[in-house]
Amino acid sequence: MMAFDPYRILGISPGAKPEEIKRAFRRKARLLHPDRGGEEKAFRELKRSYEFLKKKHLSPSLEIVKKRPGQGNYVFSFLDVTAKELALGAEVVVAVPGPPVKCEACQGKGKDLSGRKITCEVCKGKGQIFLNDKNIAISCPHCEGKGVKWLDLCPHCRGKGAIAQDMEITLKLPLGARPGDILYLPAEKVEARVDLYFELQVHESCGFYFEGETLVLKVRVPFWEAALKEEISICTLEGPETIKIPENFSQTYCVTLPKRGAYLSDGSRDDLLVKFEVYFPENLPKIVCQKLKEIKEIMKEVKDEPTNS
């Protein structure tokens, strides 16, 4: 099965800009649209490729940097992603420090409105002060026209009048990033309060994990399929497919699928290493155990391999 390659389908290079992608899509759409005599399957693949690349370029992309930051106004945290997300340069949702919002509990005043209070000593509780022999009245600036002053700080905002809140944003993992890399996002790209740095923590998912720079797919094979050496189903980055178990299959058998692994920084693909692991279920149905005993007796007669029994 050929790997899904949106750049190849659109006829553009991996470094193509959004405008180039749009032009390539329009040009090919005129040729492949079913209403113009094109094949529907080819047109669907074209649309899929365009939507994939369009979405990729809409989300802010993180940058790979060599080391942790030194001085400056920034937040450093860990970004937990799956091996599959990292391999594909997927979009991830992260929480970042957003702009502060007015504290609703104290209405932005920074005081505990249900706490202790005293009468304003300037306006004597009237909320107004008078100028020019009491002909002109203005709101008392000391109590903001309330006539009272609260003594205790707001417990919600600790007297600041505003509360810092996180905001969720969608970010694009950079192609070519690997476990342990440091990723950087300037504050202005997402209107955050500070620059953002993330250290990648990558965990196994759907059988995918990294060994150094290489993406590995672990495939568990039940012992009966390993013995029969027939086709088995696996799920690569492109989706489900079948693979033939070779005659020289063993517990440590591996196969390399060229250009089917994680994306590299230039948009090309690395190899995918598929490792097979034979497993034996703990609880077998009685009928299966009976059949295995029958097979055992047959194999004694076949004497395919010498045994220690």
Order of alpha helices (4+ residues) and beta strands (2+ residues): alpha-alpha-alpha-beta-beta-alpha-beta-beta-beta-beta-beta-beta-beta-beta-beta-alpha-beta-beta-beta-alpha-beta-beta-beta-beta-alpha
